[in-house]
Amino acid sequence: MPSATAPIASTDDHAALALRLGRAARAASLVLANVPTERKNAALLRLAALIDESAAALAETNTRDLAAGAEAGLAPAMLDRLKLTPARIAQMAEGVRQVAALPDPVGDELERFTRPDGLEIRKVRVPIGVIAIIYESRPNVTIDCAALCLKSGNASILRGGKEAFHSNTALAALIARALAETGLPADAVQLMPTTDRAALTELLKRDDLIHCVIPRGGEGLIRFVAQNSRIPVIKHYKGVCSIYLHRDADAAMASAIAVNAKVQRPSVCNAAEKLLVHRDAAPSLLPVVGRALAEKKVELRCDPEAARILTAAGLATKAATETDWDEEYLDLIIAVKVVDDLPAAVDFINTHGSAHSDAIITGDAAAAEHFLNTVDSAAVFWNASTRFNDGFEFGLGAEIGISTDRLHARGPMGLRELCTYKFRVVGRGHVRG
């Protein structure tokens, strides 16, 4: 496999690579669509075992990517996404086992009916076919996506970022071993052997062989894929997520949820980036929650009223600019704003948010119901952290991404979201009059 920095020689070579990967994946998908659940599960369980057995080697390989990333000046948030700790390696294996334990969606009957003339029609789940996943930084995506595509009967083409090339290559080798040892098609999962963007551009033209593209990464990558793809794209551009503290919010609960949503893992898309506080509660609530965030080294970027309250409480703040309300920091920074009331909070979120994950903290069921009904996001929460918008936390096993689209899939994309359906029609010599 060529190095991440070695481009393929010419545009013709890029096109040939895309054609080869697409044809191989399409052939594998036609086989995989009819592989029994037991065989798919056997491959997944073997993969999980190989990850556990290879933990030390994976960590060692990952240090090469981390060293190169640090030398290249990657931001701390990006380095955090790139790092494979022992806990994250174990979580990858556990995620694969969870996928194996989940019900197989392929063949599920969604609907059955018989027409007045006796024609029998069944609507059943089937794999999408070939799915290309384009992603950055996080090598665990290689395993998550391969496992979910495999269980749902889809062939996958994986294209990771150059910063994780060595880690992704090592993980892809384990996937190849698991497929070979359990007798599944070798091309059911393929890793692009180059991170050259010109090769990606050629891949995105293969709508004759690839049925769906899912980009995972920064807004720039996602927009590039969406603008250059002839293939349908399922995407989320960014996670601008808000926590709204209603006027009756419990201070201890509000602090715990705000800290968890911002601090537990600030570099991910479901981390909170905005803190909104009802005007009536701000004088008493903001100092408590602000102090809890500040103790975790979170920078508070505030509107004038929030800054006045927090400064009076002895807390350091920075003045928020207009761009802060739309920013996805992916870092220990949160923008803080005092809002007049619940409708103002909802309007702010629907205007400045990214339709990803937003939460209200309140004991008022009517206020919560209004928030849950009117905030237009993929996942809305009442008295719970936005960090729960996650396939693993929803019980779906590893996810292939969190979609903020409205067609086909929205929110965590698990096995069922990687399927489409077809109609099976049975007649008895029926002809149309």
N, C-alpha and C positions, 0 to 999 in steps of 0.2 A: 504494500500500500504506500503511495507516495506521501511525502511529508505535507503538512498543512500549508506550508508556504510555497510549495512547488506547483505553479500553475500548469494546467494541461496546455499543450503546445499551441493549439489554434482553435478558432471557432468551430471548425469542422470536427475537431476532437471533442469539444464540449458537446456538440450536437450528437455525436456518435455515442458518447457516454450516456447522455440522457435517454437516447433510444434504447441502448442496451439495458439500462436499469429498468426502464418502463416495460419493455417486452418481458424481461425476466420476472418482474413483479406481477404483471398481468397473468402470465402463465401460472405462477405460484398461487395467485388468488383464486383461480378457477378450481384448483385442487383443494386449497385450504377451506373454501366455502362448504365443502362436504366432508371435512374431517370430523370424526366423532368427538364429542366432548372429552371423553376419557383420554384420547391421544393428545389433544391440546393441553389438557391439565398435566399430563405426564411431562410434556416439554417444559411447562411453566415450573413445575416442582423441581425438575432437574436444573433449570436455570437458577432458581432460588438457592439450591444447594451449591452450585458452582460459585455464586456470588459470595456465600458464606466462606467457602473453602479458599477463595481468592482474595479475601479482605486485605491481607497484608500487601499483596502484590498490587492491588488496585490503589491502595493508599500511596504506595511508593511511586506508581506511575503518575498519580495525581499531583505529586510534589513537583514534577517536571512542568506541568501546566501552571501550577501556582507560581513557581519561580519565574517562568516566562511572562506570566501576567503581571507580576510585581515589577519586573524589569521594564515592561511595556507601559507601566503607569496606570494599570487598571484601578478604578475606584474601589475603596474598601467594600462597598455593597456588591460590586461585581466579583471581587475575590471571594466574598462570603458565599455567593451563589455557586462559584466554581469548586469550592472545597468539598472533598469527600472525607468526612470524619468517620471514625468507627461507627458512631451512632447512625450516621446517614447511610453508610453501607449496609448496616443491619436493617435499617428501615426500608431500603430498596428491596432486599430479600423478602422482608415481611410483606411489603406491598405486592410482590409477585405471588406470594402464597395466598394473600387475600383475594387476588384476582382469580386464582385457580379455584378457590372455594366458592366464588360467586356463581349463581345460576347462569348457564349459557343462554344468551338471548336468541341465538340463531334458531329459527324454526318456531319461535313462539307464535301462536295464533292470536292475532289482534282482533279479528272480526270474522264472523261466518254468517252467511245468509243464503237463502235459496229464492231464486226468482219465481214468479208465478208460473213460468213455463217449465220449471224443474231444474234450471241451470244452477249448479252449486258453485258458490264463490267463497274462497277463503283468502284472507289477507294475512300474510305471514312475514315475520322479520327475516331479513337476509343481510349478509355483509354488504357494505358499500362497495368494496372491491379492492382498489389500490389507493392507499392514503400516503401522501408525502407530508412529513413533519419537518418544519424548518425551525431551528431553535438556537439559542445562544446560552453560553455560560454553564448552565446547570447540567452536568453529566447524568444525573439521575433521570433526566427526561428520556435518555436513550433506553433505559430499562422500562420506565413507566409506559412509554408509547409502544414499545415492542410488545410488552405483555398484554396491553389492552387490545392492540390490533390483532395479535395472535388469537386471544380468547374469543374475539368477536368475528373471527374468520377472515380478517382483512390482511392482505400483504402490505408491508410498509417500506417506504424509502425514507431513511433518516439522514438529515443534513444538519450536523451540529456546527457550532462556531469554532473558529480557529483557536480560541483561547482554551478550549477543552478537547482539542483534537486527540491527544495521547490517551486521555481518560476514556473518551468515546470509543476509540479504536479498541482499547482493552475490553470494554464492556461488550462491544459488538462481537468480539472473538468468543466471549462466553455464550452469547446468544447463538452464534453459529454452532458451537459445540453441543448446546442443548438440542438444537434442531436436528443435527446429524445423529446424535445418540438416540433420539426418539423417532427417527424415520420421517420427519416432516420435510417439506421442500426447502432446500438450502436458500432459495431466493425469497422465502416468505418474509425475511427481514434483511434489508440491505442498507449499509452505511455508505453514503457518497464518499469516494476516496479522495476528494478534494474539497476545500472550502472556498475555492475561487468563485466569486459572485457571477462571473460569466457562465460558469457551468450551471449554477442555480437558475439563471435566466433561461437557459435552454431547457432545463427540466420543467419550468413553469409553462412551457409551450406545449407540453405533451398531453393535451386534453383528450387525445385519442387513446391513451393508455392509463392515465392517472385520473381518478374520479374526484378527489378532494385534497385540498392543501390546508394544513393547520400550522400557521406560524406561531411560535412562542418566543417572546423576547421583548426587546425595546420597541418603542413606537416607530422608530426609523425602519427597523427590519420589517415590521408588520405592514407598514405603508408601502415599502418596496415590493413585498410579495403581492399585496392587494392590487397595486398598480401595474404589475408586470405579468400577472398570471392569467392565462386563458382558462384555467381550471377553477371551479368554485372554491372560495376561501372561507373558512370559519375562523374568526379572529376576535381578539380583544386588543384594543390599542394601548390602554394603560389602566391602572387601578387607582383612580382618585376617589378614595373611600372616606366617608365621614362618620363621626360619632356625634349625635345630637343629644345634649342633656336637657331634658324637659324641665319645667319649673319645679316639679316635685321629685326630681331624681335624687335617689339616696347617694350621699356623698361617698360612702365607702364602696358601694357597688360601682358608681361612676368612675372612681379612681382605679379600681381593679380592672375594669373593662377597658378604660382608655389606655392604661399602661400595657395591658396585654396586647391590645390591637396595634399599638405603636411600636412596642419594644421587643415583644417576644421573638419576632424576626422581621426587622424593618425593611429588608431588601426584597420582600415579596409583594405580589400585586394585591393581596387582600389585607395588607397592613393599612391602618388608618393614617390619612394624611391631613385631615381637617378635624377640628374640634369646634362644634357649635354649641352655644350655651344660651338658654332662654334668659332674656333681660331680667326677669323677676328673680331668677336664681343666681345670676352671675356674681353679685357681691359676696354671697356666702359660699357658693359652690366652686367658683373658679380658683380661689386661693388653695383650696384643698386638692383639687385635681391637678392644678398647675404645679404645686409642690411635689406631688407624687411623680409627675413626669420629669420635673427638673432633677429630682434625686436619681433618676435613671439617665441623666445626661442628655435629655431631649431639649433641643433648642425651640423656644416658643416664639413664633412669628405672629404678631398680634395686630388686630385693628386698634384704633385709638382707645376705645372703651375697655377692651380686654387688657391692653397695656397699662392703663391707669389703675385698674383693679389689682393686677398682678404686681405692678411696681410698688403700690402701697403696701402689699403683703411681703415686700422684701425680695421679690423674685426678679431675675434678669429677663428681659425681653428684647426682641428686635422688632422693628416696625415692618409690618407686612406690606408688600406692594400689590398692585392689581394682578400681577402674574402669579403671585403665591396662591391665589384661590383656585387656579387651574393646574397647579404643579403636582407631579408625582415625584416625591423626593427620593423614595427608596433608601432613606437614611434616618438618623435620629433627629428629625425636624418635623414639627407639626405647626400648621397655621391655625390660629385661634380667632374666633369671631363671635361677638355677641349679637344675637338676632332678636327681633321683637317678639316673635311668637312661633308657634308650630308651623303655620302656613309659610312664614318667611324662611324657616329652616328647610322645608320641603322645596320651596322655590329655589333656594340657594343650591341644594343638592342636584335638582334637575337641570339647573343652569350650568353649574361648574363641575359636577361629578362626571364620571365616565360610565355610569350605568353598570357598575361592578358590584360593590358590597357597601351597604350603609346601615347604620344601627341607631335606634332610639333607646335611651335609658329613661324609664318612667315607671311609676306605679299606677298610672292612669290608663285603664284598658281602652277607653274611647280614643284617647290621644294616640296610643300605640296602633290601634286599628286604622286610624286616619293616616298615620305615617306608612304603615305597611301597604295600604291600598294606593297611596298617591305618589310615593317615591318610585320612579321608573327605573329600577335596577334589577339585575339578574338575581340578586339575593338581598333580602331585607331582613333585619334582625331586631328583636325586641329583648332588651336586657341580656344580650349576648355579644361577644366579640366578633368583629368582621373576619377574624382569622379562621372562623369555622366554615367559610365558603371554600370548601376543599373536598375533593372526592373521597379522600381517606376519612375525613371527619363526618361526612354524610353517609358513610357506610357503603360507598360505591367502589372501594378499593382505590388503587392508583388512578389518577385522572390523566387525560391526555391534554387538558387545558381547561380554562374557565372562559367560556364564550360570553361576550356581551352582544352578540348578534341576536336577531329576533327570528330568523328563519332556520329551521331544522333543529338547532340546539341552542340552549341558553343556560348559563351557569356551568357547574362542573360537568365535564363530558366523560361519562363512564361508558360501560359496555353498550347499553341500549342506544346511546347517542351515536355510536359508531356503526349503527345499522340503519338500513333503509327497509323497504318492504316490497313485496311483489304479490300479485294476485294469482292464485291457483284456481283455475276454472275447470270444472268437470261437467261434461254434458253426456247425453246419450244419443248422439247423432244430431244434435241441435244445428239448425241452419237459420240464418237471420232472414226474416221475410221482408 
